[in-house]
Amino acid sequence: MAARYNVEVPSFLALNSESDLDAVMAASHTEPVILFKHSQTCGVSLMARDVMSDSELPAPVHEVVVQRHRDVSQAIATRLSVRHESPQVFVVARGVAVWHSSHNGVRPERITAAWLDAAASFTAPAAVR
């Protein structure tokens, strides 16, 4: 593995319970959040996680490992009204999935663009929203 000098590596924050998810959803009302559903037994998911961990992302990644916390994974699908897949990434703003993708669509540049678009809505005048 290459040395990571002067590279900002994203933080992966574990989502271990529905109360953790509640806190993240509440935080999405002040700025966008990134959610990642990760499967430890899926090669595509492992590659997606590696690419994300080697990239600069605009915010920490809140990660649920689906094999460990199926209840949290299902709660994400239910609350955001998006069918479960893994790997799967969401940008959530104001409690709503404003962008999501799965499998080969989990790319840092796409996540960053979606997060920046969502963040702009927090700074836009109220009449524009």
Secondary structure, 3 states (H helix, E strand, C coil): CCCCCCCCCCCEEECCCHHHHHHHHHHCCCCCEEEEEECCCCHHHHHHHHHHHCCCCCCCEEEEECCCCHHHHHHHHHHHCCCCCCCEEEEEECCEEEEEEEHHHCCHHHHHHHHHHHHHHHHCCCCCC
